[in-house]
Amino acid sequence: MLFDGVVFMGSTLSNLLYHIVFSTKIRQSDIVAGIGPELHRDIGGIVKGEGGILLEIGGMADHVQLVLKLKPVQPGVAWFFGHPGYGWC
C-alpha cells in the first residue's frame, strides 16, 4: 500500500485457539490424583516443545482438557495426535 510516498506492508493477525479433550480408554477413571500434576506438566512440555502456548490445562479422573494457542505455521492439532506415546504411532 502506498500512502504519501511511503510503502506500508500488509500485516496479518491470527489467534488460533484450540480446546482439546483427551479421554481415557472407555472413560475409565485412570488418572489418579497423584499423577495428574505430572501428566499436566508433561503435556505442557510437549505443547511448548512444538512451539505452542498452553493457556489452561485441567480435567478429571477420566479426561484431560487443554486450551492452547498455535501459530498459523504449525499444522494445527494434527501434530499432537501423531506424537509418540499417545496411541497413534
PyMOL commands that set and color helices and strands:
alter all, ss='L'
color gray80, all
select helices_A, chain A and resi 25-27+36-49+78-81
alter helices_A, ss='H'
color red, helices_A
select strands_A, chain A and resi 2-3+6-7+16-23+53-60+63-70
alter strands_A, ss='S'
color yellow, strands_A
deselect
rebuild
show_as cartoon
